[in-house]
Each structure stands twice: as structure tokens, then as C-alpha cells.
Amino acid sequence: MPRYYFNIFHGSDAHWDHEGEELPDRDAAWEEATKVAGETIKDLDGKLALGRPWRLEVTDEFANPLW
């Protein structure tokens, strides 16, 4: 099964997903990305700063960016 990584960037802070997650396909990785994004924003709990960009990057097991 392919492994996908969900890296989070908020301003100059980066959280690199070193474990990744085995998922059946890219559709499942997209579904997981929407869950990760929602949980992460919720965990920021009002700390998502104006002018400080936030993004989630999903890569495959070869570090190719997907989204």
C-alpha cells in the first residue's frame, strides 16, 4: 500500500510528517488530508494569525507533492 505524508506549514513554522500513513490510493489520501486540515485548524484554537500563511502539503512516498 502506498504511503502518504501530511506536512503542515504555518508562517515560518513547519511540522514534517516523518511517519506518513499507508492508504489504498490518492482518493483516500485526499479524504485523510481534509480530516488532517480540519483537525489542525481546530487545534490552532484562534491562533491562525492574519498575514501568517497556513498550508497543508500532501506528498507521496517519493516526496512528490500531490496537493
Residue, then its C-alpha position, 0 to 999 in steps of 0.5 A: m500500500p502506498r504511503y502518504y505524508f501530511n506536512i503542515f506549514h504555518g508562517s515560518d513554522a513547519h511540522w514534517d510528517h516523518e511517519g506518513e500513513e499507508l492508504p489504498d490510493r490518492d482518493a483516500a489520501w485526499e479524504e485523510a488530508t481534509k480530516v488532517a486540515g480540519e483537525t489542525i485548524k481546530d487545534l490552532d484554537g484562534k491562533l491562525a494569525l492574519g498575514r501568517p500563511w497556513r498550508l497543508e502539503v500532501t506528498d507521496e512516498f517519493a516526496n512528490p507533492l500531490w496537493 
